[in-house]
Amino acid sequence: MSQELTEWQNAVLGMTSGIIEVAALQPLNYWKNAAQQGLPLTLDPRYLYRGLGPNCVNMGSCTMLQFIFGGKIKNMITGGTPRALTIPEEMGAGLTAGMLSA
């Protein structure tokens, strides 16, 4: 699907999915860190979502780059011809996009 989208569309989808991921997992990250540090666990959103903004920027931009690179790589593999990628092609495109975004 990402090969059918423009760079802009891939960027928006990547940023959006990264932000959704962070918002959903932020409390779990807090609880993990609190447990490791011996701090009490809480449900107070002031603590659970502390640092949400910078975390969204970090993960959103990383995921955005992965989506952009993934779409570009898939287009390079297919030569711009709309076709389904084989499993090794999909895995190679995803692995390469992940490495480039790191």
Secondary structure, 3 states (H helix, E strand, C coil): CHHHCCHHHHHHHHHHHHHHHHHHHHHHHHHHHHHHHCCCCCCCHHHHCCCHHHHHHHHHHHHHHHHHHHHHHHHHHHCCCCCCCCHHHHHHHHHHHHHHHC
